[in-house]
Amino acid sequence: MPIPFANPNWQVTDTAGNPVSGALIHTYAAGTSTRKATFTTAARSVAHTNPVVCDPAGKAILFLGAGGYRIEVTDADGAVLPAYSVDNVAQSLLDEDLADSSSASKGDALIAVKRTETGGAAQTLHIWIQRSRVCVGDFTGFTGDGVADDQAAWQAAANAAEGKWLVGVPDTVSMMEDELLLPANCWLDLYSQEMKFNVTGSKYGIKLRNRCAVSNGIVRHINTTSESGVNNSFRSAITIGSFNAGPAVGNTDTWLHDLTLSCSRPSGNVVSYYADSARCRMERLVIDGESVCKNGIAAHYGFLTGTPSEGVLHPYDLNVSSSYFANLDVGVYLSGAYNVTVDNTNEFVNCPRGIEIYRGDQGRAYAPAAVQFFVGKGFDVSGKFRECEQAFRIDGTQGLVTEDPYLEVTVRGAVVKGAAAGTSADAGIYARSVTRLTILDTEIADTDGDGVELAEKCSGVVMQGGSIHGCAQHGFRARDSADNKDITLRDVDIWGNAGANASSIKPGVYIGAAVEDATIDNVKFGRASGETQTHSVQISPLAVRPTVIHTHTKGAVSGIAIQVTGATSFATTTSMRMHLEDNTAASGLTVYDGSMPSTIGPTGALTALWNAVPTKGVWARGDRVAQSLPASGQPKGWSCTAAGGAYDSTRGNTTAYSLLHWALWSTGTTVWECTTAGTSAGSAPSIVGKVVGDTVTDGSVVWTMRSLTAATFETEGNL
């Protein structure tokens, strides 16, 4: 094997190390006496004389040609210098071979990559790079000038990058006139590059497949045209899954991080997470809707075919963290999605709705009639919200084929502060048709509407910890609805609400008519005496079994901590049975005020506050009425000795009756309530066969039966 001849720079010295001026270098074919030329440069285009004559310093530059050489060196007089005589040597071409990009056996194929792992096999650098990395800058047509269309170069690079790392060119801008489809198992690292998509029709920006990631750059959708006949939801900077395909169109195990994203398309989404996609992380994103785009992140079931079931045709397992949303209609929009976490490291600014959970916003319009949308569940959402009309809108009813509400929605550790100027009176958290809604350690402040609003069909609602303050209307409101039930407000501080509505000041907490089993426990109201808040707690007399315990009020304009309002029918008195216990207020404030209230004390016995024998309501034996206006000589109270209905008078003929008048029927022992005002007939109509809840028309009066028997009361003695 020839000896490598690596250095073309020669210097001939004697045994003492002194340069040999004019030394002669004779070159022959290896093993022969046949002279063989050497060359003056690496290009090997100009041959030396043979022998080569060294300069006075004993130096010469010579490059060997192809094949082996025998070299003999003499001084100027021809005396051989044995130290320099060598046979069978050849020029080392490593530097040239490393620079050779045309041969698969040269260049990076000559560099070894060692593996220190147990069982790891060494490989060449060429193989290692080919297996792991593709750069768009290496592909024909790439300019990065932000003007010429780079899409063809990017798509060619992406097609070569399945299972590899696809990288951009730092500090360049790519104009993209068509969508970019990433292959499976590809990580696109933009390396601080910007992509600008100017696509039309039903096209996406970057579209991911299974096990893809996109990171470290800027992606913008710059087309601002709203096209007729085209669903503008396709206009996304990044899309995962498909909006308009059938089963098995989703993508799993995707990751977006460290990106700045925007979309200028009206009604579009910045990021779309569509049907049957699963297990996606989105973190450290800056998402800007430029006050045009509809949704920041939209997780949506899409335009599906077939009948969805859990885990099929619904986007799920989405985690969003450490991201910033601005200038959007909705920051994060969830429809037909489930198992979603949006934690409190996210920030939302100038988004009318920060997070919206909406069961079927376009269900009837876009999905086949046979589709039954799967019940949304498993939502754990949070964030920091500024200048948002509604931080959370959770709506499980509109546009549905079925009416099942959402399940398992948790708002955890959120900060909701202030609506945008001039916006409508929206609640910080709005819920409708929600089951098991939990709000934990959340601060809600300065909203244009309620702090929390439960519209209808909300059950299993718990708000624990945190505070509600400075809201323009109620702090917490459960609207009049028989479907609002099982509501608990515990360990919350509430103060200074309704200050912006001096003409219609609202209470801190309102429990509406027909709301069942609402509990207010260990809630602190007010920060200072005289705050603008009519009452700490206001309860409709038609609420069912409300409980207010362990509350304390520091201050309220009216000086009343807890109030039951309105001279309303007490048809449901026995079912109402409020439980009031251990509630306190600052000096000079009234703890409780109400007309015709009924409460259950710690022993379970019904207690009412009234200043006379009851004339309305249905009572049980053992119930008692405590004197609400205690004074010397007045009765201490009254005890019910026979169960039944209390009444104002016995029914009379041709008598005018107003609403809420309770009457003992003129024959028998039944008790009736006037539910339509008017004048009774000249004689009593027949009530044979009537039961509680039935009605009878009496002249222009309509009566509703409340009890089959009349209650009796006994005075408990005088004060």
C-alpha positions in Angstrom: 0.0 0.0 0.0 1.5 3.4 -0.9 2.7 5.7 1.9 0.5 8.8 2.0 2.3 12.0 0.8 0.3 14.7 2.6 2.4 17.9 2.7 3.4 19.4 -0.7 5.8 21.9 1.1 9.4 20.5 1.1 12.5 21.7 2.9 15.7 19.7 2.6 18.3 20.0 5.4 21.6 18.3 6.2 22.2 16.1 9.2 22.9 19.2 11.3 19.6 20.7 10.3 21.0 23.3 7.9 19.1 24.0 4.7 20.6 22.4 1.6 20.7 25.2 -1.1 19.9 23.9 -4.6 19.0 20.4 -3.4 17.7 18.2 -6.2 14.5 16.1 -5.8 14.4 13.2 -8.4 11.0 11.5 -8.9 10.4 8.1 -10.6 7.6 5.6 -11.0 7.4 3.4 -7.9 10.0 0.6 -7.9 11.6 1.8 -11.1 14.2 4.2 -12.5 11.7 5.7 -14.9 11.3 9.4 -14.3 7.8 10.5 -13.4 6.6 14.2 -13.4 5.4 16.1 -10.4 3.4 19.4 -10.5 3.6 23.0 -9.4 0.0 23.3 -8.1 -2.9 21.1 -6.8 -4.6 21.5 -10.2 -1.7 19.5 -11.7 -1.7 21.4 -15.0 2.0 22.5 -15.0 4.8 19.9 -14.5 8.0 20.6 -12.7 11.4 19.9 -14.3 12.8 16.6 -13.1 14.7 16.8 -10.9 13.0 19.7 -9.0 15.6 22.3 -7.9 15.2 23.7 -4.3 15.7 27.3 -3.6 18.6 28.6 -1.4 16.6 27.8 1.7 16.3 24.2 0.5 12.5 24.6 -0.2 10.3 23.5 -3.0 6.6 22.9 -3.6 5.5 19.8 -5.5 2.3 17.8 -5.9 2.4 14.2 -6.9 0.2 12.9 -9.7 -1.8 9.7 -9.8 -0.2 6.4 -8.7 3.0 5.6 -6.7 6.4 7.3 -6.7 10.0 6.6 -5.8 11.7 9.7 -4.6 15.5 10.3 -4.3 17.1 13.5 -3.0 20.7 14.7 -3.6 22.6 17.9 -2.9 23.6 20.2 -5.7 26.7 18.1 -6.5 24.7 14.8 -6.8 25.5 13.3 -3.4 22.5 11.3 -2.2 20.8 12.3 1.0 19.5 9.0 2.4 17.1 10.5 4.9 14.9 11.7 2.0 15.0 8.6 -0.2 11.6 6.7 -0.2 9.8 4.3 -2.5 6.1 3.6 -3.1 4.6 6.9 -1.9 1.4 8.6 -3.2 -0.3 12.0 -2.9 -2.8 12.2 -0.1 -6.0 13.7 -1.6 -8.0 13.9 1.7 -8.6 17.6 1.5 -9.8 17.4 -2.0 -11.9 14.3 -1.3 -13.6 16.1 1.6 -14.5 18.9 -0.7 -16.0 16.6 -3.3 -19.8 16.8 -3.3 -20.3 14.8 -6.4 -19.3 11.3 -5.2 -21.3 9.4 -2.6 -18.0 7.8 -1.4 -16.3 11.2 -0.7 -17.0 14.3 1.2 -18.9 13.7 4.4 -18.8 9.9 3.7 -15.1 9.9 4.7 -15.8 11.2 8.3 -16.7 8.7 10.9 -19.3 9.3 13.7 -18.5 7.2 16.8 -21.2 5.8 19.0 -20.5 5.4 22.7 -23.8 3.9 23.6 -24.0 0.2 24.4 -24.8 -1.6 21.2 -24.4 1.6 19.1 -22.8 1.1 15.7 -20.4 3.7 14.2 -21.5 5.3 10.9 -20.3 8.0 8.5 -21.3 11.6 8.9 -23.0 11.4 5.5 -25.3 8.6 6.7 -26.0 10.4 10.1 -27.0 13.7 8.3 -29.1 11.9 5.7 -31.0 10.1 8.5 -31.6 13.1 10.7 -31.6 16.5 8.9 -32.9 18.2 5.8 -32.4 22.0 5.1 -34.7 23.9 2.8 -31.8 26.1 1.7 -30.3 23.1 -0.1 -33.3 22.8 -2.5 -33.7 24.4 -5.9 -35.8 27.5 -6.0 -35.4 28.6 -2.4 -34.7 32.4 -2.2 -35.8 33.5 1.3 -36.3 37.0 0.1 -40.0 37.3 1.1 -41.1 38.0 -2.5 -40.5 35.0 -4.7 -42.6 31.9 -4.0 -40.6 29.4 -1.9 -43.4 26.8 -1.6 -42.0 24.4 -4.2 -38.6 24.3 -2.5 -40.2 23.9 1.0 -42.5 21.1 -0.3 -39.6 19.3 -1.9 -37.6 19.5 1.3 -40.6 18.4 3.4 -41.1 15.4 1.1 -37.5 14.3 1.8 -37.9 14.9 5.5 -40.1 12.0 6.7 -38.6 10.8 10.0 -36.2 13.7 9.9 -35.4 17.2 11.2 -36.5 19.8 8.6 -34.8 23.1 9.2 -35.2 26.6 7.8 -32.6 29.2 7.0 -32.1 31.7 9.8 -33.2 35.3 9.3 -34.9 34.8 6.0 -38.6 35.2 4.9 -40.4 32.7 2.7 -43.4 33.7 0.6 -45.7 30.7 0.3 -48.4 30.7 -2.4 -49.7 27.3 -1.6 -50.0 25.1 1.6 -47.1 23.1 3.0 -47.9 19.5 3.9 -45.5 18.0 6.4 -44.8 14.2 6.3 -45.2 12.0 9.3 -42.5 11.9 11.9 -41.1 15.3 10.9 -39.9 18.1 13.1 -39.9 21.5 11.4 -37.5 23.9 13.1 -37.7 27.2 11.4 -34.5 28.5 12.9 -35.9 32.0 13.3 -37.3 32.0 9.8 -40.6 33.6 8.8 -43.2 32.0 6.6 -46.0 34.1 4.9 -48.9 32.1 3.4 -50.9 33.9 0.8 -53.2 31.0 -0.2 -56.8 31.0 -1.5 -59.6 28.5 -1.8 -59.8 25.5 0.6 -56.1 25.6 1.5 -54.2 25.6 4.8 -50.9 27.1 5.8 -48.7 24.4 7.4 -50.6 21.1 7.7 -49.3 18.5 10.2 -49.5 14.7 10.0 -48.8 12.1 12.8 -45.9 12.8 15.1 -45.0 16.2 13.8 -43.6 19.3 15.5 -43.2 22.9 14.4 -41.0 25.3 16.4 -38.8 28.4 16.6 -40.1 30.8 14.0 -42.9 33.0 12.6 -45.9 31.7 10.6 -48.4 34.2 9.2 -51.5 33.8 7.0 -51.6 37.2 5.2 -54.5 36.7 2.8 -57.2 39.1 3.9 -59.9 38.2 1.3 -63.2 36.6 2.5 -64.1 34.3 -0.5 -67.7 33.6 -1.4 -68.6 29.9 -1.2 -65.4 29.0 0.7 -65.4 28.0 4.3 -63.0 30.5 5.8 -62.2 28.2 8.7 -59.7 26.6 6.4 -57.6 29.7 6.6 -55.2 28.7 9.4 -51.6 29.4 9.8 -51.2 25.9 11.1 -53.7 23.0 10.9 -53.7 19.6 12.6 -56.3 17.1 11.3 -58.9 17.7 8.6 -62.1 19.8 8.7 -63.9 18.1 5.9 -63.0 14.4 5.7 -64.5 11.2 7.0 -63.2 8.8 9.7 -59.5 8.4 10.6 -58.5 11.8 9.3 -56.9 13.1 12.5 -53.3 13.3 13.6 -51.7 12.2 16.9 -48.7 13.2 19.0 -48.1 16.7 17.6 -46.3 19.6 19.2 -46.2 23.4 18.5 -43.8 25.5 20.5 -41.9 28.8 20.5 -43.8 30.3 17.6 -45.3 33.6 16.7 -48.5 33.0 14.7 -51.0 35.3 13.1 -53.9 35.1 10.6 -55.5 38.0 8.7 -58.3 35.9 7.2 -61.8 37.0 8.3 -63.6 34.2 10.3 -60.4 32.1 10.1 -58.5 30.4 12.9 -54.8 30.9 13.6 -54.4 27.3 14.7 -57.0 24.6 13.8 -57.1 21.3 15.7 -59.6 19.2 13.8 -61.5 15.9 13.9 -60.0 12.7 15.4 -56.7 14.5 16.3 -55.2 13.5 19.7 -52.4 14.2 22.0 -51.2 17.7 21.1 -49.1 20.1 23.1 -49.0 23.8 22.3 -46.7 25.9 24.4 -44.9 29.3 24.3 -47.0 30.6 21.4 -47.8 34.2 20.6 -51.1 34.2 18.7 -52.4 37.4 17.2 -55.7 37.7 15.3 -54.9 41.2 14.1 -58.5 42.2 15.1 -59.8 40.2 12.1 -59.3 36.5 12.7 -62.0 34.7 14.7 -60.3 32.1 16.8 -56.8 31.7 18.2 -56.9 28.0 18.7 -60.0 26.2 17.4 -60.5 22.5 18.5 -63.5 21.5 16.4 -65.1 18.2 15.3 -65.1 19.5 11.7 -67.3 18.5 8.8 -67.7 14.9 9.6 -69.3 11.8 8.2 -70.3 8.8 10.3 -71.5 8.6 13.9 -68.9 9.9 16.4 -68.1 8.1 19.6 -65.6 8.7 22.4 -62.1 8.8 20.8 -63.5 8.7 17.2 -64.0 11.8 15.1 -63.5 14.3 18.0 -60.3 16.2 18.8 -59.1 15.4 22.2 -56.1 15.4 24.6 -55.0 19.0 23.9 -52.7 20.9 26.3 -52.1 24.6 25.9 -49.6 26.5 28.2 -47.4 29.6 28.5 -49.0 31.2 25.4 -50.3 34.7 24.6 -53.5 35.5 22.8 -54.5 38.9 21.5 -56.9 40.7 19.2 -59.2 37.7 18.6 -62.9 37.1 18.8 -62.1 34.0 20.9 -58.8 33.0 22.3 -59.4 29.2 22.6 -62.5 27.8 21.0 -63.6 24.2 21.9 -66.5 22.5 20.1 -66.9 18.7 20.2 -63.5 18.4 21.8 -62.7 16.8 25.2 -59.9 16.2 27.6 -58.5 19.7 27.1 -56.2 21.6 29.5 -55.6 25.4 29.1 -53.6 26.3 32.3 -53.1 29.6 34.0 -49.7 30.3 32.4 -51.7 31.5 29.3 -52.6 35.2 28.9 -55.5 36.6 26.9 -55.7 40.3 26.0 -58.5 42.0 23.9 -60.4 38.9 23.2 -64.2 39.3 23.6 -64.3 35.7 24.7 -61.1 34.3 26.2 -62.1 30.6 26.3 -65.3 29.4 24.8 -66.5 25.8 25.2 -69.4 25.4 22.8 -71.0 22.0 22.1 -72.1 22.4 18.5 -71.8 25.9 17.2 -72.3 24.8 13.6 -73.6 21.3 14.2 -76.9 21.4 12.3 -75.4 23.4 9.5 -72.3 21.5 8.7 -72.8 17.9 10.0 -75.1 15.2 8.6 -78.5 15.0 10.4 -77.6 11.5 11.7 -74.6 12.8 13.6 -75.0 12.7 17.4 -72.3 14.9 18.9 -70.4 13.3 21.7 -70.8 14.9 25.1 -67.9 17.2 25.8 -66.0 16.4 28.9 -62.7 16.7 30.7 -62.0 20.4 30.4 -59.4 22.0 32.7 -59.1 25.6 31.7 -57.5 28.7 33.1 -55.5 31.8 32.1 -54.9 35.5 32.8 -57.5 37.7 31.1 -57.4 41.5 30.4 -59.8 43.5 28.3 -61.9 40.4 27.6 -65.7 40.7 27.6 -66.1 37.1 28.8 -63.1 35.2 30.1 -65.0 31.9 29.8 -68.1 31.1 27.9 -69.3 27.5 28.5 -72.4 26.8 26.5 -73.7 23.2 26.0 -77.0 23.7 24.2 -77.2 25.9 21.1 -77.1 24.2 17.8 -77.3 20.7 19.2 -78.9 17.5 18.0 -78.9 16.2 21.5 -79.3 18.3 24.7 -76.8 16.6 27.0 -74.7 19.3 28.7 -71.0 19.4 29.0 -69.4 17.4 31.8 -66.3 18.0 34.0 -65.4 21.6 33.3 -62.8 23.0 35.7 -61.6 26.6 35.8 -58.5 26.6 37.9 -56.4 29.5 39.2 -57.6 32.0 36.5 -57.3 35.8 36.7 -60.1 37.7 35.0 -59.6 41.4 35.0 -61.7 43.9 33.1 -63.7 44.0 29.9 -62.7 46.1 26.9 -64.1 49.6 26.9 -67.5 50.0 25.5 -68.4 46.3 25.4 -71.7 44.8 26.4 -72.5 43.6 29.9 -71.0 40.1 29.7 -70.0 38.0 32.7 -66.5 37.1 33.4 -67.5 33.4 33.5 -70.7 32.6 31.6 -72.2 29.0 31.9 -75.2 27.5 30.2 -76.1 23.8 30.2 -73.1 22.6 32.2 -72.8 19.7 34.5 -70.0 19.6 37.2 -68.5 23.0 36.7 -65.7 23.7 39.2 -64.2 27.1 39.6 -61.1 27.0 41.9 -58.9 29.8 43.3 -60.0 32.2 40.6 -59.9 36.0 40.8 -62.7 37.8 38.8 -62.6 41.6 38.8 -63.9 44.7 37.0 -66.2 43.0 34.4 -68.9 44.9 32.6 -71.5 42.3 33.7 -71.7 39.7 36.4 -68.6 38.1 37.8 -70.1 34.6 37.3 -73.4 34.0 35.5 -75.2 30.7 35.5 -77.8 31.1 32.8 -79.7 27.8 32.8 -79.3 24.0 33.1 -76.2 24.3 35.3 -75.8 21.7 38.0 -73.1 20.4 40.2 -71.5 23.9 40.2 -68.8 24.6 42.8 -66.8 27.9 43.2 -64.2 27.5 45.9 -61.5 30.0 46.9 -60.6 33.2 45.1 -62.5 36.4 44.9 -65.1 38.4 42.9 -64.8 42.2 43.1 -65.5 45.4 41.1 -67.9 43.8 38.7 -70.6 46.1 37.2 -73.5 43.8 38.2 -73.8 40.8 40.4 -70.8 39.2 41.8 -72.3 35.7 41.4 -75.7 35.1 39.8 -77.7 31.9 39.4 -80.5 33.1 37.2 -84.2 32.1 37.7 -84.3 28.5 36.3 -85.6 25.2 37.6 -82.6 23.6 35.9 -80.0 25.5 37.9 -79.3 23.3 40.9 -76.7 21.9 43.3 -74.7 25.1 43.5 -72.0 25.7 46.1 -70.1 29.0 46.8 -67.5 28.4 49.4 -64.5 30.3 50.9 -64.8 33.2 48.4 -64.3 36.9 49.1 -66.8 39.2 47.4 -66.8 43.0 47.5 -67.4 46.2 45.7 -69.6 44.8 42.9 -72.4 46.7 41.0 -70.6 50.0 41.5 -70.9 51.0 37.8 -74.7 50.6 37.9 -75.8 53.1 40.5 -79.3 53.2 39.0 -79.8 49.5 39.5 -77.4 48.3 42.2 -77.1 44.5 42.4 -76.3 42.2 45.3 -73.1 40.3 45.7 -74.8 36.9 45.3 -78.2 36.3 43.7 -80.0 33.0 43.9 -83.0 33.1 41.5 -86.4 31.6 41.5 -86.6 27.8 41.2 -82.9 27.4 41.8 -82.5 24.3 43.9 -80.1 23.5 46.6 -77.8 26.5 46.5 -75.3 26.7 49.4 -73.3 29.8 50.4 -70.7 28.8 52.9 -68.0 30.8 54.7 -68.2 33.7 52.2 -66.9 37.1 53.2 -68.7 40.1 51.9 -67.4 43.7 51.8 -64.2 45.4 52.5 -65.5 48.5 54.2 -68.8 49.9 55.6 -71.0 51.6 53.0 -69.8 49.8 49.9 -72.0 50.0 46.8 -73.8 46.7 47.1 -77.5 46.5 48.0 -77.2 43.2 49.9 -74.6 40.5 50.4 -77.0 37.8 49.5 -80.4 38.2 47.8 -82.6 35.1 47.4 -85.8 34.7 45.5 -88.6 33.5 47.7 -89.2 30.8 45.0 -85.7 29.4 45.4 -85.7 25.8 46.7 -83.8 24.8 49.8 -81.1 27.5 49.8 -78.5 27.4 52.5 -76.5 30.4 53.8 -74.1 29.6 56.6 -71.0 31.0 58.2 -71.0 34.2 56.2 -69.9 37.7 57.4 -70.7 41.1 55.9 -68.5 44.1 56.6 -70.6 46.7 54.8 -73.4 47.3 52.3 -75.4 50.4 51.4 -78.7 49.1 52.5 -77.3 47.6 55.7 -78.8 44.2 55.1 -76.6 41.1 54.8 -79.2 38.5 53.6 -82.5 39.3 52.0 -85.4 37.3 50.6 -87.2 39.6 48.2 -90.6 40.1 46.9 -94.2 39.5 48.0 -94.3 36.4 45.8 -96.4 33.2 46.0 -95.4 30.8 48.7 -96.8 27.8 47.0 -93.3 26.2 47.5 -92.8 27.4 51.0 -92.2 23.9 52.5 -89.8 23.0 49.7 -87.9 26.3 50.0 -87.0 25.8 53.7 -83.9 28.0 53.8 -81.1 27.0 56.2 -79.6 30.0 57.9 -76.9 29.4 60.5 -74.0 31.3 62.0 -74.2 34.3 59.7 -72.9 37.6 61.1 -72.5 41.2 60.1 -70.6 44.3 61.2 -72.0 46.5 63.9 -75.1 48.4 62.8 -76.0 46.1 59.9 -79.0 43.8 59.8 -78.1 40.2 59.3 -81.5 39.1 57.9 -84.5 40.7 56.3 -87.3 39.2 54.3 -91.0 39.0 53.6 -92.6 35.7 54.4 -89.3 33.7 54.5 -89.0 30.1 55.8 -85.8 28.7 57.2 -84.5 25.4 58.6 -82.4 25.7 61.7 -79.6 23.4 62.8 -82.2 20.9 64.2 -84.0 20.6 60.9 -87.2 22.3 62.2 -88.7 24.9 59.9 -88.5 28.4 61.3 -90.0 31.5 59.8 -89.6 35.1 60.6 -93.0 36.9 60.6 -94.8 39.4 62.7 -98.2 37.6 62.7 -99.8 34.2 62.2 -99.0 33.1 58.7 -101.6 33.7 56.0 -99.8 32.0 53.2 -97.8 28.9 52.5 -98.0 25.2 53.3 -96.8 24.2 56.8 -95.9 21.0 58.6 -96.8 20.1 62.2 -93.9 21.4 64.4 -93.0 24.3 62.2 -92.7 27.6 64.0 -92.9 31.3 63.2 -90.6 33.5 65.2 -91.6 37.1 65.9 -89.8 39.4 63.4 -90.8 42.6 65.2 -90.2 41.7 68.9 -91.8 44.2 71.4 -93.1 44.0 74.9 -96.5 42.3 74.9 -96.2 40.9 71.5 -96.4 37.1 70.9 -93.0 35.3 71.0 -94.1 33.3 68.0 -96.5 30.7 66.7 -96.2 26.9 66.4 -98.0 24.8 63.7 -100.2 22.3 65.5 -101.9 20.8 62.4 -100.3 20.5 59.0 -101.8 22.2 55.9 -102.2 25.5 54.1 -102.4 28.9 55.8 -104.9 31.4 54.4 -105.9 35.0 54.3 -109.7 34.4 54.3 -112.5 32.1 53.4 -113.6 32.2 49.8 -116.6 34.5 49.3 -119.0 35.0 46.4 -118.7 38.0 44.0 -115.5 39.1 45.8 -112.5 40.7 44.1 -109.2 38.8 44.7 -105.7 39.8 43.9 -102.7 37.6 43.1 -101.1 35.7 46.0 -104.4 35.7 48.0 -104.8 32.4 49.8 -108.3 31.3 50.7 -110.0 28.4 52.5 -112.6 27.0 50.2 -116.1 27.7 51.4 -116.9 24.0 51.5 -114.5 21.5 52.9 -110.9 22.0 54.2 -108.9 22.7 51.0 -106.7 25.8 50.6 -106.3 27.6 47.3 -104.1 30.4 45.9 -105.3 33.1 43.6 -103.1 32.7 40.5 -105.3 34.9 38.2 -106.8 38.0 39.7 -110.4 38.8 39.2 -113.9 38.6 40.8 -115.4 35.3 42.1 -118.7 33.9 40.8 -122.0 34.1 42.6 -121.5 30.6 43.9 -118.6 28.3 44.4 -117.7 26.0 41.4 -117.4 22.3 42.0 -114.0 21.1 43.2 -114.9 17.4 43.3 -111.9 15.2 42.2 -109.4 18.1 42.4 -106.0 17.5 43.9 -103.0 19.7 44.9 -101.8 21.6 41.9 -105.1 21.5 40.0 -106.9 24.7 39.0 -110.5 25.8 39.0 -112.1 28.8 37.3 -114.3 30.9 39.6 -115.9 33.8 37.7 -112.8 35.6 36.4 -110.6 34.3 39.2 -108.4 31.2 38.7 -107.6 29.3 41.8 -104.8 26.7 42.3 -105.1 24.1 45.0 -102.2 24.2 47.5 -103.3 21.9 50.3 -106.0 19.4 51.1 -106.2 20.6 54.6 -105.9 23.9 56.5 -103.0 24.6 59.0 -103.6 25.7 62.6 -101.2 27.6 64.8 -100.8 28.1 68.5 -99.3 31.2 70.2 -96.1 30.5 72.1 -96.8 33.2 74.7 -96.0 36.9 74.9 -92.7 38.8 75.3 
